Amino acid sequence: MRIGLRQAHDWLRGRGVPIAMLFGDRQIYASSGYRPLPDPVRSLDLETSSWQARRLDLALAAPLLGQPIPAGPIDLAGPVW
């Protein structure tokens, strides 16, 4: 998995993408630089068809270009999955 993530990170860095985000187990992805997002994630709840902002334990992000992850909510502009 680390090789695949490293290749994905290299590809993203090559395109100037400063942050990678994924949903997963923090213990598995921590060694690749992923940390839990401290702020709420806004997403579409498909069951209620409403927008919700909530902290998601599985939402992780890794800085790729040395910049910190910006504070504030992340808007997925769609459902979580």
Secondary structure, DSSP 8 states (H G I E B T S, - for coil): -HHHHHHHHHHHHHTT--EEEEES-HHHHGGGT-EE-SS-EEEEETTTTEEEEE--TTEEEEESSS----SS-EE-SS---
